[in-house]
Amino acid sequence: LGSPLSWLAEWVGLRGIVSSLKKDPSLIINIVEDTANFIISTLGRALSDLTLDFALFLEPRAYRLACVADTNWIMDTCRKAYGPIVSWVKSRNINLIGVESQGHVHELIEAWARIGINFISLEASNGSDLEWIRRTLNNKVAVIGNIDHKVLAWSKRDIMDEVSRKMPFVEQGGYIPAPDSIILSDVSWENFTYFIKILKDYYGCTFHS
């Protein structure tokens, strides 16, 4: 489904967004709305030939420490950026709609949930806290990933600790444990197979290796 907010940051820049919000707020809103219409038009061509199980936004531009934008602006912009797309996708009987993102996105998660996004894929190493997500959203949004991929290059004790921290969330439901990014070349085969074994033992997951 594209990257409505990340594209905005790339096209206009953070300074440009701040300046426009002060001088001409309608400019940013027009860009966001035109982007949503473009995505819907493009998807319409694809869905005329394909039957899809889920839809996914990609938003890789969040900071790691905290949100730098006003929360009310985030809520309003997300509603305009995502709302029409989510509504249109659901009208095509695609009910699983997610976001893959990095960085600190707590404020965005709340906005996404209100719009109708129901699963997210987040990086643990960038401050995404599963406990906070569950406490705040009351299991309204499922989570995929969130096992720090860098830990897989460390000791087996570190791997065990990282997986163990996620165990309560699997038992609650609505969480699929997986590395939160690609497996890097510094992860040994021994460590990777150990990680898979832990998942099997803890969660009863079925993996093919």
C-alpha positions as CSV (number, residue, x, y, z in Angstrom):
1,L,0.0,0.0,0.0
2,G,3.0,2.3,-0.3
3,S,4.5,4.6,2.3
4,P,2.2,7.7,2.7
5,L,4.0,9.4,5.6
6,S,7.6,8.3,4.6
7,W,7.1,9.5,1.1
8,L,5.9,12.9,2.5
9,A,9.1,13.2,4.5
10,E,11.2,12.3,1.5
11,W,9.5,14.7,-0.9
12,V,9.1,17.7,1.4
13,G,11.7,17.1,4.2
14,L,11.1,17.5,7.9
15,R,11.9,21.3,7.7
16,G,9.6,21.6,4.8
17,I,6.7,19.9,6.7
18,V,7.2,22.1,9.7
19,S,7.4,25.3,7.5
20,S,4.3,24.3,5.6
21,L,2.3,23.5,8.7
22,K,3.1,27.1,9.9
23,K,2.6,29.0,6.6
24,D,0.3,26.8,4.5
25,P,-1.1,23.7,6.3
26,S,-3.4,22.9,3.3
27,L,-0.3,22.1,1.2
28,I,0.6,19.1,3.3
29,I,-3.0,17.9,3.5
30,N,-3.3,18.2,-0.3
31,I,-0.2,16.1,-0.8
32,V,-1.4,13.5,1.6
33,E,-4.9,13.3,0.0
34,D,-3.5,13.2,-3.5
35,T,-1.1,10.4,-2.5
36,A,-4.0,8.4,-1.1
37,N,-6.0,8.8,-4.3
38,F,-3.0,7.7,-6.4
39,I,-2.5,4.6,-4.3
40,I,-6.1,3.6,-4.6
41,S,-6.1,4.2,-8.3
42,T,-3.0,2.0,-8.7
43,L,-4.4,-0.7,-6.5
44,G,-7.6,-0.8,-8.5
45,R,-5.7,-2.0,-11.5
46,A,-3.9,-4.8,-9.5
47,L,-7.1,-6.0,-7.8
48,S,-8.8,-6.4,-11.1
49,D,-6.6,-9.4,-11.7
50,L,-5.5,-10.6,-8.2
51,T,-7.2,-11.9,-5.1
52,L,-5.2,-10.8,-2.0
53,D,-5.1,-12.2,1.5
54,F,-3.7,-9.0,3.2
55,A,-2.5,-5.5,2.5
56,L,0.6,-3.8,4.0
57,F,1.9,-0.3,4.4
58,L,5.7,0.3,4.7
59,E,6.7,3.2,6.9
60,P,10.5,3.2,7.6
61,R,11.1,6.8,8.5
62,A,10.3,7.0,12.2
63,Y,13.0,8.2,14.7
64,R,14.4,5.8,17.3
65,L,13.9,7.7,20.5
66,A,10.6,9.7,20.4
67,C,8.0,11.3,18.2
68,V,9.0,14.8,17.2
69,A,5.5,15.8,15.8
70,D,2.4,17.0,17.6
71,T,0.2,14.1,18.5
72,N,-3.0,15.9,17.3
73,W,-1.3,16.6,13.9
74,I,-0.3,12.9,13.7
75,M,-3.9,11.7,14.3
76,D,-5.3,14.1,11.8
77,T,-2.7,13.5,9.1
78,C,-2.9,9.7,9.5
79,R,-6.7,9.8,9.2
80,K,-6.3,11.6,5.8
81,A,-3.3,9.6,4.7
82,Y,-4.5,6.1,5.6
83,G,-8.3,6.4,6.1
84,P,-9.4,6.4,2.4
85,I,-7.0,3.6,1.5
86,V,-8.0,1.4,4.4
87,S,-11.7,1.9,3.7
88,W,-11.2,1.1,0.0
89,V,-9.1,-2.0,0.7
90,K,-11.8,-3.3,3.2
91,S,-14.5,-2.7,0.6
92,R,-12.6,-5.2,-1.6
93,N,-12.9,-7.9,1.2
94,I,-9.3,-7.6,2.3
95,N,-9.7,-7.4,6.1
96,L,-6.1,-7.9,7.2
97,I,-4.3,-4.6,6.9
98,G,-1.0,-4.0,8.5
99,V,2.0,-1.6,8.8
100,E,5.7,-2.6,8.8
101,S,7.7,0.1,10.5
102,Q,10.9,0.9,12.3
103,G,11.6,3.4,15.1
104,H,9.5,4.8,17.9
105,V,6.0,4.7,16.6
106,H,3.8,4.5,19.7
107,E,1.8,7.6,18.7
108,L,1.4,6.3,15.2
109,I,0.2,2.9,16.5
110,E,-2.7,4.6,18.3
111,A,-3.7,6.5,15.1
112,W,-3.3,3.4,12.9
113,A,-5.6,1.4,15.3
114,R,-8.3,4.0,15.2
115,I,-8.3,4.0,11.4
116,G,-8.7,0.2,11.1
117,I,-5.2,-1.2,10.7
118,N,-5.1,-4.4,12.7
119,F,-1.6,-5.8,12.6
120,I,1.9,-4.3,12.8
121,S,5.5,-5.4,12.3
122,L,7.9,-3.5,14.5
123,E,11.6,-3.5,15.4
124,A,12.3,-4.2,19.1
125,S,15.7,-2.5,19.0
126,N,14.1,0.8,18.1
127,G,12.0,1.2,21.2
128,S,8.8,-0.6,20.2
129,D,7.5,-1.9,23.5
130,L,5.1,-4.9,23.3
131,E,3.9,-4.4,26.9
132,W,2.9,-0.8,26.1
133,I,1.1,-1.8,22.9
134,R,-0.9,-4.4,24.7
135,R,-1.7,-2.2,27.7
136,T,-2.7,0.8,25.5
137,L,-4.5,-0.9,22.7
138,N,-6.0,-3.8,24.6
139,N,-5.1,-6.4,22.0
140,K,-6.8,-4.5,19.2
141,V,-3.7,-4.7,17.0
142,A,-1.8,-7.9,16.4
143,V,2.1,-7.8,16.3
144,I,4.5,-9.7,14.1
145,G,8.3,-9.9,14.7
146,N,9.7,-7.8,17.6
147,I,12.5,-10.2,18.4
148,D,15.7,-8.2,18.1
149,H,17.6,-9.6,15.1
150,K,20.9,-8.3,16.4
151,V,20.7,-10.6,19.5
152,L,20.9,-13.6,17.2
153,A,24.6,-12.8,16.7
154,W,25.3,-12.8,20.4
155,S,25.5,-15.7,22.9
156,K,22.9,-18.4,23.3
157,R,22.0,-17.0,26.7
158,D,21.2,-13.7,25.0
159,I,19.0,-15.4,22.5
160,M,17.2,-17.4,25.2
161,D,16.6,-14.2,27.2
162,E,15.2,-12.3,24.2
163,V,12.8,-15.1,23.2
164,S,11.8,-15.6,26.9
165,R,10.8,-12.0,27.2
166,K,8.3,-12.4,24.4
167,M,6.7,-15.6,25.7
168,P,3.9,-14.0,27.7
169,F,2.7,-12.2,24.7
170,V,2.5,-15.4,22.6
171,E,0.3,-16.9,25.3
172,Q,-2.0,-13.9,25.2
173,G,-2.6,-14.4,21.5
174,G,-2.3,-11.9,18.7
175,Y,1.5,-12.1,18.4
176,I,3.7,-14.0,16.0
177,P,7.4,-14.2,17.2
178,A,10.0,-13.6,14.5
179,P,13.2,-11.6,13.9
180,D,12.3,-7.9,13.5
181,S,14.6,-7.5,10.4
182,I,16.6,-9.5,8.0
183,I,19.1,-12.0,9.4
184,L,22.6,-10.5,9.0
185,S,25.8,-12.3,7.9
186,D,27.2,-12.2,11.5
187,V,24.6,-14.6,12.7
188,S,26.1,-18.1,12.7
189,W,24.1,-21.1,11.5
190,E,24.5,-22.6,15.0
191,N,22.9,-19.6,16.6
192,F,20.1,-19.5,14.0
193,T,19.2,-23.1,14.4
194,Y,19.3,-22.7,18.2
195,F,16.9,-19.8,17.9
196,I,14.5,-21.9,15.8
197,K,14.7,-24.7,18.3
198,I,13.7,-22.4,21.1
199,L,10.7,-21.1,19.2
200,K,9.6,-24.7,18.6
201,D,10.1,-25.6,22.2
202,Y,8.4,-22.6,23.6
203,Y,5.6,-21.9,21.2
204,G,4.9,-25.1,19.4
205,C,5.6,-23.3,16.1
206,T,6.1,-25.2,12.9
207,F,9.2,-24.1,10.9
208,H,10.9,-25.6,7.9
209,S,14.7,-25.3,7.9
